Amino acid sequence: MQDLRRTDFYLTLEEQNNWDDNNILYNNIWFFINKQKMPDIEYSDAAISIFKSQDFYHSWNVMYHACGGKVILPPKEDTFNADIMTGWWNPCKYFIGLKSRTDITPEFLKEIPQKRDCLFDWVKDKNPDIKEKHFNSFISFLEIVYTAGNLIPAPLNWKAGRSLDGWDYKLDNILNQKDSQGEQWYQYIVNNYNSEKPFECFIEKNNLQMYYNSNKVISFWGENKPNSWSEATPEQWTTYFENATNCIIARNNILLNGRTLSTK
């Protein structure tokens, strides 16, 4: 699966070679520090191409975003943003026991081993309860966050923090309109999906079936959700990472296999 950051637009040839040699956690932190002035992945040509290749979005117009990059415009809305469905920083922070995003500095980057075979010991030093199977699920999750299966056109970006930035929470919020953001999302769906069951139509048109079953959004935590994120065990985090990863991969495969791609 292609990481959309590893492109000529974002990385020089030397940086791409270094990217291939380094582990994904190091790459994530490095990219955050060194590419802040670049347009977010959500506004990249690659993201726009993914959106426009789907039948539902094929005829939507494209315009430049004020902060760089591009957005697509739905017929019935004034503005339209983009969203990484499930983010990596908050799960990473709680799993390893890191601090605030403001602590992501060049000095912090120097602490992280660049090679994967050295990374496990560093992570275990942060959280001694982490075993190799937990670590592997964490790495597998990080490797697919910035892929086609984890991108969706969105009428608004979610405020980070409350939901771990996870699509399971966001989708449940939309379905049940738990706050103003969920209400805005739901109203967008009603306005743009002409169906007696607009939410189900939204699920189908955006290839989200793996997140939704029997009129219910499937939680990444399964049946064992922790009382708080800071109290989650490595085993609970492994369930979260594995379920999120499986959903992203399944949706990515649908998009790339062309089941919803336009033939126009």
N, C-alpha and C positions, 0 to 999 in steps of 0.2 A: 504494500500500500504506500502510495506516494505521500510524503510529508510536503505540504504545499509551501513550506518555508524554504525547502531545498530547491530553489529555482534560480535561474540567472538574474531574475529581477531583484532578489534579496541578497544573494550570496555571490561573491566572486568565485572563480574557479578554485583558487587556493582555499577559500572558506568552505567550499563544497567538499573538497578533499579532507579538510580537517573535520568537518561535520561527520563524514563517513567513519573517521578513525575514533571519534569521541563517543562517549555514552550519551543517552538521550537526556538525562537530567542535566548534565553539564551543558549540552546544547541548548536546552530550554532557558537556563539561566543566562548563558552567553548571549543568546538571541535577544532576550528581554533587555539586557544591559546595552548591547551594541546596535540594536536596530529600532530603538524607540522613535526615531524621527521618520522611519519608513511607514507607509500606510499599513494599517492592521491587515492581517490575512483576510479577514472578512470582506475587505474592500478591494482585494487584489483582482487582477484580470482572471486568475485561475478560478477564484470563487464565482465571479460573474459568469464565466463560461459554464461552470457546473450548474448554476441556477438556470441560465438561459437554455441549457440542453434539455430541460424538463418541460414537458408539454404545457403544464399549467402556467409557467413563467415565460414561455417562448416569445410571446408578443409584447412583453413588458419593455418599456424604454429604459435606457441606461443614461445616467448623468454622472458628472464628477462630484465627488464628496468634498465638502469644505476643508476637511483635514487631510485630504489626499486620497487617491484611489477612486473607486466608482461604487455607485449603488444602482439598484433597479427600482423602477417606479410602477406600482400597481395602478390599474385604471381608476380605482375609486379612492385613492389616498393621496395626500399631498407629499408626504415623504415616506421613505422606506429604508430601514437600516438592514444590517446583517448580524448574524449571531453564530458564535461558536456554541454548539448546543450544550456540551459538557466541558467545563474548564478543568484545568489541571492544578492551579496553584493552591486553592483551599484544600482539596484532598491531600496534596503533597505536604502542605504545612502541617496538617493534623496527623498524618501517617508517620512522618519523620519526627515531628515535634519541633518544627522551625518556628520563626517568629513572624513579624509583619513583612509584607511585601516591600516596605521601605528599607528593609535590611538587605535587599538584593543589591549588592554593591560589587565592584571589582575585587574588593578584599574578600568578600564572601565567596566569589567565584574561584579564587585561588585555593580555597579550602577543599573544593570538590575534586576528587580524582577524575582525570580525563578518560581513563580507560575503564571499560566495564568490569574487567576482572578485579579491579581494585575498589569498585564502588560499593559492593555489598558490605565490606568491613566498615566503610565510612557511614553507611546508613545504619548499620547495627550499632555503631557507637552512639548514634543519635537516639535509637530506640532498641535497647538490648533484647526486647521480646520478639523482634522481627527475625523470622527464619527465612531460609532461602526461597521456599514456596511463596511466602508473602512478598518478598522482594521481587520475584519474577513476575507476579501478577501486577505489581506496581509499575515495573518497567514496561511490560506489555501495554498497559494503559497509557503511559506517557507517549509511547511510540505511535499511537493512532489518534491522538487528540486533534492534530492539524491535518486531517485527511478529509476527503470529500464526504464521507459518511457522517461527519460531525459538523456539517455546515447547513444552515437553513436560512432562507430569507425571513426577516422578522420585522414587525411594525414598530418594535422598540427593543432596546437593549435592557437586559435585566440588571438590577443593582446587585452587585456581588455581596457575598457574605452570608446571607440568611439561608441559602439553599445549597451551599457548597458549589454553586454554579453548575448544578447537575440538571440534565434535561428531564429526568424522572420527576423531580420536584417542580420544575417549570411547567411541564405538561399537566401535572396534577393541579397546579395552581390555575392554569388556563381553564381546565375542565370544570373546576369547582369555584372559579373566580374568587380566590381567597383574599386578594387585595387589589389595589387599583391597577397594578400591572397585569394581573390575571384578567381583570375586567376589560382592560384595553385590548389585550390579545384576543379575548373571546369576541368582543365586538368587531374586531377586524375580521375574524373568521366568519361571523354572521354576514358581514357586508360583502365578503369576497367569494364565499363558497355557496353557490346557489343550490341548496339542497334542503330537504326536510330535516336532515340530520347533518348540519354543517360541520360539527366537530368530527364526526366519523368520516365525512368527505375530506376534511383537512388531513386526517390521519392517512387516508388512502392516497391522496394526491401527492403527499410529501413522503411517502414510503416509510411510515412510522409504525407499521403494524407490530413490529417487535417490541414496542414500548407499551402496547395497549391490548388488553384482552378482557373479554366479558364486561365491557363498559367500565373498565378500571385500568388506571395507569399502573404499570408494574414497577415496583420500587427496586432500585439497585441493591438495597440492603436485604432484600428478600423478607423473610419473616422474623429477622433478628436485628431490627434497627436499634442502635445504641441510644441511651438517654441523652447523650450529648456527643458531639464529634470528638471532643478531647478525651472522652472515656472509651471510644471505640477500640476494640482489641485488634491486633494484626489479623486475626481470623475474620472479623467482621469487615475490615478494610479489604481483605482478599475477596470476599463476596461482592463488595461494592465494585472493586476494580474489574473483576471477571465479568460481572453482568453488564457494566458500562461498556467494556471492550467488546463483548459479544454483540451488543446492540449496534455499536458503531460499525463493526466489521460487516454485519449482516446488511445494514443499510448501504454501506459503501459498495458491496457486491451487487446490490440491486441497481444502484445508479450506474456503475461501470459496465454492468451486463446489458444496459440499454433497455430495460423493460419499460421504463417510462420516458426514454429519450425520444425527442422529436425526430421525425423523418423528413421534416420540411426543409 
